[in-house]
Amino acid sequence: MKHTISVLVENKFGVLARVAGLFSGRGFNIESLSVGETIDPNISSMTIITRGDDLIIEQITKQLNKLVDVIKVSDLMEVEHVEREMVLVKVSPRREDRIEVLKIAEIFRGRIIDSGHSTFTIETTGDEGKISAFIELIKPFGIKEFVRTGKVAIAREGVKKP
Amino acid sequence: MKMSGAEILIECLKKEGVKHVFGYPGGVVLNIFDVLYDEKQLKLILTRHEQGAVHAADGYARVSGKVGVAIVTSGPGATNTVTGLATASMDSIPIVVFTGQVPTMLIGNDAFQEADIVGITRPCTKHNFLVKDVKDLAVTVREAFHIASTGRPGPVLVDLPKDVTAGTGEFIWPKEVHIKGYNPKYEGNKWQMKQAANEIIKAKRPVIMAGGGVILSDASKELKELAELTKIPVTMTLMGLGGFPGTNRLSMGMLGMHGTYCANMAVQNSDLIVGIGVRFDDRVTGRTKDFAPGAKIVQIDIDPTSIKKTIRVDVPVVGDVKHVLKGMIKELKESKEQWSAVRNAWLKQVDAWQKERPLDYEHDPKVIKPQFVVEKIYELTKGDAVICTEVGQNQMWAAQFYKYDKPRKWLSSGGLGTMGYGFPAAIGAQMAMPDATVFDIAGDGSIQMNIQELATAVINKLPIKVAILNNRFLGMVRQWQELFFKERYSHTDLDVVPDFVKVAEAYGAVGLRAETTAEVVPVIKEALKIKNKPVFMDFVVDWKEKVYPMVPAGAAIDEMIFGEKKEKKKKFDSSEIKIA
């Protein structure tokens, strides 16, 4: 099962290597990982998407907690949370398809952040469902380049998981 | 007060109460060694290899309970510590290793003797540090000792660039340590402890399985109290030997791959396993799905990652073994259980297993049996020596045929299985306990892996007794080849084994040899008389001897094989036990 794990860590060199090493050394897989500073510049937050049965996820969270530089670990699957990811897509549609591509971008609240003679670069954010639906629709028009940030996630306030 | 980085380091070590440091000099640690030149309170013991220094620090820590310390140089000096760190990491031994590093401005340039030792040792240390500024030095040393010695102990490495030790800074000793992400939990959860105690009350055929955690948390007294109060038979892992008296009536000896018949049978037929400071590793559990199939499992460990890592656990208790046992004893004392009556049938069955197949070997008046040597060492030292071992058959015989009554007297590389561990560990142990009788029970293969440390032992006048069970083979591997590889002895015949008596003499130590069974006792007695230098005892033993019982890899632990006198084992039926 897929899990989204949020980790607060000391903002020090080598911390990412410790976290990554923990996964690789024990044969756990990271599907997506994003890291950034928090409001406190001494602390960074990581959002890790990983897969595993309950025992593996339990080991992962325990092992993360054991790292000296890790301050807090929360498995967001245990709470209601929101996830977002941003993608940048460079499309090179045929001349006659350009309008349609722009329309699709609009439907997904995407923004054109760069435009050339033959390409558009579209920026869009959303949860997994939205992003994959967007990609599905845009694919036939010819994706030249495609990058995604990896997911970030945050727990919802005052909402209990049913 | 302004001081050089090197002076700050040494002051920090003194503040931590360090008396002995093991080490080896080199280019980028010259400043540190220069300060050590005049140092009176702190003694550096020069080993002959950096691996030896780390194992010695490890041995020092195991017998004394204090943090062991080593200082080595950068590059090869640092990479030579990796085996020692991994050994200490697997066995949770508190050591701090300081490595020199090239100056900060050269890091990453592939400078002379540069190695990314922080990167290399990340997976085999509890934590590691690179100090980039002399102002961070004292805090880092303080944190390193704190992390190494608290919670589940382990090795910590501190990398010190040359400009940090050569630079100057203010020496401020931090009064306390506060690390946001590091708060080991010592007290056990009350409800969990109560549950664990309830399982003991409900159990009809309980077994206590004690591991290294008992020794690390100094909980032997509490373990004995718990076992004797509730009349539960105790088995120990290799790391747990000495945590419970081996001569106690309730002791079943070691379990697992080369455990006793009694311990393995009791575990497999139990209805409750109380795992205390054990991590249920594969050498103990055998095939995990068939491990103690009818038992509920209580696991007490300070490290939450040890719990449920390899096997299912019904009652987890996270906390320091000593604290948790105290809590459980209190709980159990309140129960009105008539323990002796309740356990009578089960203990009788355990005794029956003990009598059915005790640890055994066929004595030979002509050829020396290695087990006989260990037995005689036990008798002649009255069970009171510090026993270090190498790895392989020598280690297993030392575990089986010497009875450990006290903790911190058994030093063996349990998790990593490091050949070459025992001799330098014995040096560390003898430095920590000058008056103790210290043995290294070795094989002819493993003693050659750190034999250079003879020089260290000679120069420091350490009367370490090295008993080499010399079978001219890498015996344990040979045993597997004999049993599972059709006797194809690929590269286990050592062919040329040095004359250990002459080697010892060449270093200025004493060399003795026994070639017949009758010579064994006189040789040990002679060795015990030597008080100011190490002695090598070369016991020319029967090369065909194997370690039994043995659980083949991947088998359940009651699927043991025994020596030549094979017999069918009786299937145990738990309904035979009449519980009063």
HADDOCK unambig.tbl for C-alpha pairs under 7 A between the chains (distance, minus, plus):
assign (segid A and resid 59 and name CA) (segid B and resid 305 and name CA) 6.21 0.50 0.50
assign (segid A and resid 59 and name CA) (segid B and resid 309 and name CA) 7.00 0.50 0.50
assign (segid A and resid 62 and name CA) (segid B and resid 304 and name CA) 6.47 0.50 0.50
assign (segid A and resid 62 and name CA) (segid B and resid 305 and name CA) 5.47 0.50 0.50
assign (segid A and resid 63 and name CA) (segid B and resid 305 and name CA) 6.05 0.50 0.50
assign (segid A and resid 68 and name CA) (segid B and resid 127 and name CA) 6.91 0.50 0.50
assign (segid A and resid 68 and name CA) (segid B and resid 181 and name CA) 5.35 0.50 0.50
assign (segid A and resid 68 and name CA) (segid B and resid 182 and name CA) 5.35 0.50 0.50
assign (segid A and resid 69 and name CA) (segid B and resid 181 and name CA) 5.64 0.50 0.50
assign (segid A and resid 70 and name CA) (segid B and resid 181 and name CA) 5.17 0.50 0.50
assign (segid A and resid 71 and name CA) (segid B and resid 180 and name CA) 6.08 0.50 0.50
assign (segid A and resid 71 and name CA) (segid B and resid 181 and name CA) 4.06 0.50 0.50
